[in-house]
Amino acid sequence: MAVVVLAGGALYWLHGRSGETRRAIASAPVSEPGTAAAPEKAKEGPETAKAADHAARTEANKAAATADAGIALRTGEVLEFTADVAKVSNVANLRLQVAERRNFLGKSAWHLQAFAHTQSPLRMVFELDDQFDSYSDVGTLASLQYEMHLSERGQKVDSKQRMTTTGKEPASDDTSQTRVLPGTRDPLGLMQYLRYVDWSKTREVHGPVYDGHKLYEVRATLAGASENVTVPAGTYVASKIEIRVFDEGTEMKDAHFAVYFAHNATHTPVLLEAVMPWTTARVGLKSSR
């Protein structure tokens, strides 16, 4: 989360560029071969034949996904990260937390949150204070509602999107309906889902993910079963998971992502890496509680 935003801001700072810096939200893993139609608003009518075909194939994998995501999260968990971009250290901090388990529109859901803030000296030219909220189904971690509360370089955006596969889910005056495929997760739900995949038995998982702007396919593959990773919080033995993103069936080959999950009881994400044409970013665990 926020890796591409931070990398773009650091590039702006390092090269003294003026004008609007490109912003994109990195989608976390989950994909299905040959899909990735953009989501429809509920009012725009039924899904296309292509989306319906994708939905059918997604349903075929639903039982396995549910089993993998069945481990309960820990309410109150807080993970603090620090971000290094290019050769600049500590340009931003990122916090991931499991806020609570609650009833959400009659369904049992996890309330997941992420917060991103730039640090000085980058903050002097690229002030960023973003908050993301996910309400994800307890059983599958499929997204029920995804919210973005963004404050970047003085510009604020608030977006609340209710996920719907039928157009019949209730919405409110400040919440829009977004048509997605069955089983779609958002980046926060996906990060938590990947923690509880048994990577000793599974080499790949896939499915649709919606990042607040667009529906992607994402494929997460085991790239290393036992890697030594050193981050500010310490040294860990971790599994390396490679993340590949597909946009309308075409892989986005100019950006590469990886996440490392520690071999501990909670499978803590200890490192996120992003390699892009213009820079690299490394987000390492600083503390956990």
N, C-alpha and C positions, 0 to 999 in steps of 0.2 A: 504494500500500500504506500502510495505517495512517492515511491522511488523515482518515477519519471518526472514528477513535479519538482522534486528536490534537485535532480540532475539538471533539469532545464534551467532552474534558478541559478545554480552554481555556474553553469556555462555563461549565463548572462553576466554574472558578476565577474568571472575570470577574464572575459574578453571585453568588458565595458560596453556591451551592446545597449542600444536604446530601443524603444518600441515594445511591442507586446511580446512576451515570451510564450512560446508554445507550451500548452499544458495538456497532459493526458494522464489518465489514471490507469495504472498497471493492473491488468486482470490476473487474478490468481487462478491456479490449475483446475481443470476439468473440461474434457471435451469429447466429442464423438465424431468419428471420421465423416467428412463430407457434409458438414452442416454449416451453421452460423448465419442464419437469416436475421436481419435486424428485427428487434421486438416491435410489435404493433401496439398502439394505444387501444384500449378496450373499445373505444367508440369507432375505430376504423374498420370494424367488421371481422369476419372469420379469418382464420389462418390460411395462408396459401397452401397449395398442395405439397410444396416442398417442405414447409414447416410441419405439416401434418405427418408427412413421412418421417421426418426427423423425430417428431414426438413419439411415434410408434416405436422407433428403434431405441429411443431413450428409455421408454417404459420397460424394454426388455432387460435393461441393466439396473433397474430400480431396486430390485430385491437385494442384489449384492451391495449396492451403495448404502442401503439402509442398514445392513448388517455391519459394514465397516464403520459407520458413523454412530453406532449404538452406545459407545462409551460416554458416560456423563461428563460434562465439563465441570470445572471447579469454580463455583460462584465466588466472585471477589478476586480472582486471579488478575494480577497486573504485571505486564512485561514491559520493561523500559529498554529502548534501543537508541543507539547513536548512529548517525549517518555520516559516512565519508564519501565525498564525491571527487572524482579525479584524484588529485594529490592533496586535497584540502580535507582536513580532519574536523569532525564534530561540527558540520555545517547545519545540522538539524537534529531534533530528537523526535522519536515516535513512541507512542504508548498504545499497547493493545490491552484490552481488559474485558473480562466476562462480568458484565454489570449485574445480571440477575436472571433467574428463570421465572417466567410469568405467563399469565393468560393473555393471549393476544388475539382478539376477535374470535374467542371461543376455542383457540388452539393453544397447546402448550408450546412455548417458544423460549429461546435464549435471546437475551438482549446483549449484543456484542458491540463494542465501541473501539474506535481508533482515533488518536489525536496526533497531529503533526505540527511542529513549530520550527521555524528556522532560527538559527543562533547567530550571534555576531561573529565575524563581521558581515557575513552574507545577509543578515537581517536588515542591515542598513539600506540595501538596495532591493532586496526581495523579501519583503515581509509576508510570511505565510503562517496562518493559524487556521488549520482545517480540522473539522470533526466529522466522523462517519459513524452512523448508527445502523445496525442490522438487527432485524427481528427474524430469526431463523427457526424453522421447525425443529423441535427437540429430537425427533426420530431420524430425520434425513438431513437436517441442516439446509434444506431448501429455503430460499428467501421468501418471506412473507411481506416484508417491507424494507426498503433501503433508503436511507436519508444521507444527504450531503449538506453540511453547513460549512461553506467555504469563505475564507477571508484571505485574499491574495492580492498584495500590492494595492490595498485600499478598496478593492472591489469585493462585494459580498454577494454570495449566491446561496439560497436555501432551496433545497429540492427534497420532497418527500414522495416516494413512488411506491404504490401498493402493487405487488406482483399479482397477476391474474393469468390463468390459462383459459378462462371461460368468459371473462368480462362481467361476471356476476358478483365478484367480491365487492364488499362495500367500500366506498371512498368518502372523503370529506372535502370541505371547501379548500383546505390547504394541502390536500393529498391527491395526486393524479394516479390514474390506473395505467399500468404498463403491461402489455401483453407479452408473455414469455412462454417458453416451452416447459412442459412438465419436468420437475426436478431441477430447475434452474437455481443456482446459488449465486450469491453476491461475493465480492472478494473476501469479506470477513468470514462469512460462513464457509467458504472454500478453504481458507487457511486453517480453520478449526477442523474441518472434515479431513484434510490431509494429515493432520497430526495423528489421527486414530486409524488410518489405514495400516494394516499389518504388512509392512513392506518386506518382511521375511517370507511372505507367501504370495504377495502381489507385486508385480513388476510395473503395472501401469493402471491408471484410472482415467476416466474421461467423462465429459458431460458439458452442458451449456452453462455459461456464467455471464451475468449481466453486471456491467461496471458502473451503472448509473447513466450511461450514454448509449451504449450499444450492446447487442448480444454477440458473444464470441463463442467459439469452441476452444477448449483448453485441454491439453493432454499433459498429465503429470507422469513422469517415468523415473524409476529408480536408476540413478546414474552412478551411485557409489554406496555400497552397503555399510562401509565402516571408514569414515574419514575423520582425521584429527583436525579440529577447528579451534582456533584461538580468537576470542573476542574479549571485550573489556570485562565481562563477567567471569572469565576463566577459560580453561581449555576443556573441550568436550569431544567425545567420540560420537559421531552423528551420521545419519543417513543423508546422502545428497539426492535431492529430487529435482530433476530438470523439468522446466515448465515451457511448453510450446503453445503458442497462441495462433488460432486460425481465424481469419476474417473472411466471411463468405466463401469458405472452403479453401482459401489460400493461406499458407503459413506465412506469418510475419517473420521473415528470416533476418531482418536487420536489427532485431532486439532479442536478447537471450536472458532468461531468468532462471535462478536456482534458489532453492530454500533448503536449509539444513536442519534436521530434527534430531535432537539429542537422544542418545540411548539411555533415557531415564524413565521413571515411572509415568511422567506426564508428557513425554515426547515433546519437550519444549523446543519451539523454533528459536535457534540461536543465531542464525545468519541468513540474510537475504542478499543476493547478488543480482545486479543488472548490468549487462554489457550492451551499450547502444552505439550507433555510428559516431556520435559526437562526444561521448564520455562514458565513464563507468561509475557505478555506485555500489557501496558496500554498507549494509545496515546490520550492525552487530549488537547482540544482547548486552545490556549494561547492568541490569538487575532484574530480579523476579521476586514476587511475593504472593 
